[in-house]
Amino acid sequence: MVEPSSKNMPNLTTDMSEDLSELRNLLLAPEQTQLDRLQERLDDPVLRTHEVSRLLPGALTLQKDDPVLTAVLTPHVEQAFFTSLRRSPQAIVDAIAPIMGPAIRQAIRQALQSLTQSLNQTVEHSFSLKGLRWRIEAWTTGRPFAEVVLLHTLRYRVEQAFLIHRDTGLLLQHVATETAIVRDREMVSGMLTAIRNFVHDSFGAQRERDLNSFQVGEFTVWIQQGTNALLAVVIRGTAPETFHDFLQDTLDYIHLTQADALVSFNGDASSFASTQPNLEACLQSQYEAPAQKPSPVLVVIGLLLLLGLLLWGWGSYRDGQRWDNLVDRLKSEPGLVLTTAQDHGGRYELAGLRDPLATDPTSLIALSGLQTDRIRSTWSPYYALDPRFILSRARTMLQPPDTVNLALEGEVLVVSGAAQKDWAQEARRIAPFVPGVIRYEDTKLRTGSIAQLIADIEHITILFASNSTVIDPGEAKKIPALISVIRELDDMAVQSHQQVTVECRGSVDAAGSELTNRILMKARAQAVCSALGESGVGSATTLTTETASIRRPGNQPTTRSVSLSVTVHPADSAKADHP
């Protein structure tokens, strides 16, 4: 085998590289072309700009309700507007002039008419006794003299108000006073529209110079022009020119709140029912008081003011009484120490100390009858030395079983009853940390296990004299100690949900007949059970009698006595065994 020489190695490597390159081109040429095009698009800012311009309208349309987009674009739009305004203010003026020009001219015209009327009234009454009196009133009330003159001389009443669609002339909403004579609302609306169109067609009036008012007998009809709606009011008497401003404000508000409904109106006026309160506000009236009589309005206002003053005085007196009662209640409430109680003209301030176990002052404030939002209370925590709170804290910290009783004797916490040794040791450790407890005493607390108590009971034996069923005085001294141990066992049984059965077993010696001995055993057992039952042994303990077997000579002799046998079992089992 001939090995290739080193001279041929470079040629071989070159050939392999070319083959691999050709193979790569054959396999990956389409994908490589696409990648090159994508890279070209990414690197060319002109192409990217064209692509974004195609997608931007659709993206903005999809995100038109997005608050984030609005928040991002708003500053830029505002900045662009202000920049354009600074650079070319005339262009902005030219753009809005067709809209604002007629409105401004209309407002100026109405203001001049109102000024002329006010000036005429002022001149007429400047040099009369009424004029002098009204000047004094203007000086005392701070009102302009012209306003006072109008207030006393003008008398009018708006009896009807019509809201009419401008393009169709259809009635959108109508309101009237109770005394107004209403014939046909639709006919009146059509008549108003016809008159307006007649004036417009006959005289070639511009939109801003449209029909604003006309006289019909004793009535004056005012028509307030709007973009999509008209507001027409029927007035009896003479209304002030300033009433035009109120009507215009009302119409502008209706245009603002009902813009979509006005533009898309198709003959259904049900959607304009919400405008009725706005139209009812236009039904204003003003009456001139008789010259020789006091104004009923002033009389009513005076009476209302007097009544309001009386009610305010009574309310202040009542709140004062409630405040005093609340302060007294807080001062007397255990666990609360009131340090601040101030009345700042109907605003109250409370501050003090409160034990965590005391009544919540918020509940007492709520029961006082005062408005809680007018009372600011601040309470700092502290430990009260009231015996009730000390015992409550002791029960919370020690958590005694039901068989343990806690009592407070001065500053000494006395514990009595029965409990497990573990609890007694834990209570002895925790008790000194109870706030208000100086010393802990548990000498009256019985501790021990059930088994030990059973052994103590069964160890006691009551001896009897020969042929006797009466407990000797010396043996009777054992009964109180026996009862104490049985009660302690009963307490532990209650705590552990168990039942205790104590059997009194009578015994005799070998003397006497079997019948006599059986009678003696039963009588002696009953005598001990009766002695125990008279003092009470506990709710979970049952006393029973039992007789022992009689032992004859040759057997171990028994004694003349009564012994006790104790059985402890679950409460349900005890009920089943001893119904």
LINGIZI-V830072 format. One record per helix or strand of 2 or more residues. SS is the DSSP state (@ for helix, = for strand). FROM is the first residue (numbers start at 1). LEN is the number of residues. If there is no record, write none. Layout:
BEGIN
((SS & FROM & LEN) (SS & FROM & LEN))
END
This chain:
BEGIN
((@ & 6 & 38) (@ & 45 & 18) (@ & 67 & 21) (@ & 89 & 36) (@ & 129 & 13) (@ & 145 & 9) (= & 156 & 10) (= & 171 & 6) (@ & 185 & 19) (@ & 207 & 3) (= & 213 & 4) (= & 219 & 7) (= & 229 & 9) (@ & 242 & 16) (@ & 259 & 5) (@ & 270 & 11) (= & 285 & 2) (@ & 296 & 37) (= & 336 & 8) (= & 348 & 7) (@ & 361 & 7) (@ & 372 & 3) (= & 375 & 7) (@ & 387 & 12) (= & 404 & 6) (= & 412 & 8) (@ & 421 & 13) (= & 439 & 9) (@ & 450 & 10) (= & 461 & 3) (@ & 473 & 23) (= & 498 & 10) (@ & 514 & 22) (= & 541 & 7) (= & 561 & 10) (@ & 571 & 7))
END
